Amino acid sequence: MRINEERDEYLEKEFDFSKAVRNPYAKKLHKKITINIDVDALDYFKDQSSESGIPYQKLMNLYLVDCAKSKKKLEMTWK
């Protein structure tokens, strides 16, 4: 129980939590951050959003998750 969380006696009396299971997805919750994005990149994802109907922030997250899962490495060459 968290420090500021009050116990709800009604819930404890009314429901049996003895066999409750922790949420297996709790570790995969989203974290809010502040990030600077190039206007061109943002416009790209917003265009993709209007075509797919998926919010642009969700599309950006899906792309980044895919990069992380596939361990994609950035390849850059300077001219």
C-alpha positions in Angstrom: 0.0 0.0 0.0 1.3 3.5 -0.8 1.9 6.0 1.9 -0.9 8.4 0.9 -3.3 5.7 -0.1 -6.2 5.2 2.3 -7.6 1.8 3.0 -11.1 1.2 1.7 -12.8 -1.0 4.3 -15.9 -1.5 2.2 -13.9 -3.0 -0.6 -11.9 -5.2 1.8 -15.2 -6.5 3.3 -17.1 -6.8 0.1 -14.5 -8.4 -2.1 -12.0 -11.2 -1.6 -8.6 -10.1 -2.9 -6.7 -13.1 -1.5 -6.4 -14.6 -5.0 -5.8 -11.3 -6.9 -3.0 -11.3 -9.5 -0.8 -8.3 -10.1 -1.2 -6.6 -13.5 1.5 -8.3 -15.8 1.5 -5.2 -18.0 2.3 -2.7 -15.2 6.0 -2.6 -16.1 5.1 -1.6 -19.7 3.2 1.6 -18.7 4.0 4.7 -20.7 6.2 7.4 -19.3 5.7 11.0 -20.2 8.7 12.8 -21.5 9.6 16.1 -23.2 11.4 15.7 -26.5 12.4 18.0 -29.3 11.4 16.7 -32.8 12.2 18.2 -36.2 9.2 19.8 -37.8 9.6 17.6 -40.9 9.6 14.4 -38.8 6.5 15.6 -36.9 4.7 16.4 -40.1 5.6 13.0 -41.5 4.0 11.2 -38.5 1.0 13.6 -38.5 0.4 12.8 -42.2 0.7 9.1 -41.5 -1.8 9.6 -38.7 -4.4 11.2 -40.9 -4.0 8.3 -43.4 -4.1 5.5 -40.8 -6.5 7.0 -38.2 -3.9 6.2 -35.5 -2.8 9.2 -33.3 0.6 10.5 -34.4 2.1 10.0 -30.9 1.0 6.4 -30.9 2.6 5.9 -34.4 5.8 7.4 -33.1 5.8 5.1 -30.1 5.1 2.1 -32.3 8.0 3.0 -34.6 10.4 3.5 -31.6 9.2 0.2 -30.0 9.8 -1.6 -33.3 13.3 -0.1 -33.5 14.1 -1.2 -30.0 12.8 -4.7 -30.4 14.7 -5.3 -33.6 17.8 -3.6 -32.1 17.9 -1.3 -35.1 21.2 0.7 -35.3 21.4 4.2 -36.7 23.6 4.3 -39.8 25.0 7.8 -40.7 27.6 8.9 -43.2 29.0 12.4 -43.3 30.0 13.9 -46.7 
